[in-house]
């Protein structure tokens, strides 16, 4: 859910998210977030990163602007794609798998060895619940053997961070990722945000970036345009979903009516003839409403099972 606050902008709007985490001047914020997500040991802790598509202020914003993800390369040459998603389009698993595999396959193999392909890590921050089989808000997926749960390879790794799953009352403020998730999901308890900003320098800097964007007329205008485009898109999707549900209910009622007519006719036919072949029962149950009405009108003129079969076959 997007939020309205006068003090700072909502970091879940992808334009603001990319300005905060995908700008060269804010690299320390990105490093803090990546280390919190990946939770690597001291030896692996990320000290520097190359942003492959740094934030550039767009000339204009409309609903045709795509998702503003952040592509980067770590010191060990791993490739990472970070994406913030507000609206549930119902395709995140396949979407993320597609782009992670594409990022992996787009690498050149100048040495002629597959071993030189760099690992790809996709990090998806979702403002909705998508992974229904677990209550954990941070899940990590790789290619694995299904019976013994053995990794085939770590070449492609996909993370999902589902913001709604972390409730404020169970968040651990000593956990770096919990702190970032609380900051991103907000609820905008400003006392809590101020506390996080004081305790964590990277979050403090992120908060200041959002405040600076809010006070800059041009950046504020672009943010509001992007926010409107997202709201318009999500509202249109919701409306289409509601229309689909209404149509489905209407179709279900119509199908239920036809099924009831077919069941009544079967009872009448069985009462008249004593029994019906199973195949004939199936044919009656699959007849359209118009044909059922014709059979109902003709039932008293049909004298044998063969007459019924001939009528149905017409």
N, C-alpha and C positions, 0 to 999 in steps of 0.2 A: 504494500500500500504506500503510495506517495504521501508525503506529509507537508503541512504548511507551517513554516516557522519564519518569523521575520529576521531573526538574528543571523542564521547561517542557512545555506542551501542544503538540500537533501542529497547526500553523497550517492544514493542509489540511482539517481538520474545519470545515465551513462556518460553524458557530457561532463558533468561535475566529477564523476568517478575517474574518468580518464585524465582530467586536469589535475586531480589530487595525486593519483598513482602513476600516471603515464607521462609526466613532464620531467625533462632532464633536471630542472632545478629542484624537483621534489623526490629525487632518487632515494633519499634516506627513508622516506615514507614507504616506498615500494619495497625496499630491502627489509624493513621491519615486518611488513605484511607477509612477504614471501617466507621469511624465516619462521614466522608464526604458523603458516600453513604447512610448510614442508617439515618443520620440526627436526631438521637434521642435526647430527651430533656436532660438537665443537669443531672437529676437523673439517666437516662439510659445510659449516655455516657460511652463508653467502655474504661476501664482503663487497662485491661489485656486480653490476649487471649492465648489459648493453640493451637499451630500448630500441627496438627495430622500427617501430612506427610511433615516434613521440607525438605528444599532443600538439596540434596546431589549431589555433582558433579558426573555426569555419567562417566563411563569408556570410552564410545564411543557413538557416535550419528549417526543414519542413519534414513531413511525415515520410519522405522518401529517403531520409538519411538512415543508413544502416546502423547496426549495433557497433558501438565504438569499443572494440576490444583492444587489449594491450599485448603486443608480441615482443618477446625479449629473449636474450640469450645470456645464460649464466657463465660464470668463469670457467666451469668444466665443459662448456659448449652445449649443455642441455638447452633445448628450445622450450619456451613456456608461453602459453596463451592464457590470458586472464580476461574473463568476461563477466559483466554484471547483467543479470536478466531480471526485469521487474514482472513482465507478463508471462503467464504460463501458456505457451503455445502448444503444449502437449507433445513436444518432439525433442526435448532436451537430450535424452540419452543418445538418440541417433544423430542429432545435430552435432553434439560434442564429439561423438565417435568419428563422424565424417570429417570434421575439420582437423581433429588430431591426426587421423590417418593421412589426410591430405598434406598436412604440415610435415609429417614424417616422410611421405612419398615424394614431396617436392624437393627434397635435398638432392644435391648432385653427389655422385660417387666418383670423384676424380681419381681415387686410388684404385678403383675397381674392386673394393672389398666392402661387403655389407657391414662388416664390423665397424667401419668408420662412420656409419650413420649415427647421428646424435639422438639421444633420447628426447621424446616429446612429452611434456606435462601440460595437461589442460586443467585450469582452475575455473570452475563455474560457481559464481556467487548468485544464489537464487533467492528472490524475495517471495518465495512460495514453497510449499512442500511438494516434492516430486518422488523421492525414494520412500515408498510407503512401507517397506518391509523392516525398517529399523527406526528407532527413535533418535539415534545419533545424528547430530546435525552435520558432522563432517565425515564423509565416506570417500574411500579411495578404491578405484577399480583398475585391474590389469587383466591381461590374458592369462587364464588359469586352467589347469586340468580339473574337471568338474568333480571327480570322485575323491581325489586325495588332496585337492586344494593346493596344488603345486604350481608356482609361477612358470609359465612357458618362457616369458621374457619380461623385462621391465622397460622395454623399448617405448611403450606407450602407457602412460599413467593418467587417469582421469579423476579429478577431485570434484565433489559436489559439496558446497557449503550452503545449507538451507537455513536462512536467517530465522524464519518463524519457529524453528524447532528449539532454539536456545531461549528459554524463559529467563527473564532478568533475575528472578529469585533463586535460580540454580546456577547462574553464571559464576565462575571463579575469577575474581579480578586479579589473581596472581598468574592466571593462564593467559599468555600473550594473544592467542587466537580468540579466546572468549572476549577479551577486551576489544579486539577489533570488530568482532561480530556485534557486540553491544553498541559500539560506536556507529556501525553501518546501519543496523536495524533501527536504532534511535528509540522512537517513542518520545524523543526529545525532552527528556527530563534534564534540563539544562544544568542542574546541580550535579547530576551524575556525569554528564559530558565534561563539565569543568573539572570534576575530580579525575576522570580518566586523562584529560589533557595535561593536568599537573603531574600525574604519576607516570605518564608515558610520553616522552619527548616527541616521538613520531606521531602519536595521536594529537598531541598539542599542535604540531605543525600542520597536520591535516585540517584541524579545526580552523586554524588561521587562514589557510588557503580558501576554505569555503566562505569564511567571513569576508575575505578580500574580493572573492567573486561576487558576493552579494552587494558589496559597496561599489563595484565597478558597473556603471550603467550599461555598457556594451555587453559585458559578460553576463550580467543579470538578464538582459533581453534575450540573448541566445539560450540561456538556461530555461527561461520561461517558455520560449518557442519549442524547445526540445521536450520539455515537460508536457506541454499541451499536445504535441504530436504523439507522445507515449500514451497519454490519457485518452486521446481520440481513438488510437488504435485499440487499446484495451477495452474501451467502451464498445467499439464496433464488434470486437470478438465476443464480448459478453452478450451483446444484443443478439448476435447470430446464434450463440449457444442457446439462449433462452427461446428463440424462435424455433430452433431445431428440437428442443425439448417439447415445446407446445405441439409442433407438428407430429412428433413421435407419439405423444399421448393421443392425439386425434386419430392417427393411423392405428394405434393400438385399440382404441375404442371401436373403430370400424372393423378391424380384424376380429375382435371379440364378438361383435354382433353377427358377423358371417359364420364364425365358428359355432355360435349358439344355434343359428338357423340349421346348420348342417347336422348338429347333434340331435335336434328335435326331429328332423326328417329321418335320421337313422332309426330313432326309436319307433317312429310311425311305420317305417318299412319292416322292421323286425316284428312289430306287433301284427302286421298284415300277413307277412310271409313266414314268420317263425324263425328264420335265420337269414343272414346275408354272408356271402363269401368275404373273407378278409380283404381281398383286393378291391371288391366293390365298396366296402366301407371307406378305404383309403381314397378312392376316387370321389366319393360323395364329399368327404371332408376337404378335398382340395378343389372343389367346384367353386366358381365365382358366384357372387350374390345373385346375379341375373339368372344363371342356370338353376340355382337352388329354388328361386321363386317359380320357375317353369316346372320343375319337378314337383314342388308342393301342389301346384294347380292340377298336375296330371296324375297324382298318386292314386286317385280313386278309379282312374281308367286303366291302370296297369294291372293285369291279371296274373302274371307270372314273373319269376325272377328274370327270365329271359327278356320279358318286356322292359323291365327296369334297366337291364344291361344295354338293350338296344337304345332306350331313351338317353341314357348317360353317354353313349357312344356317338350320338348324333352331333 
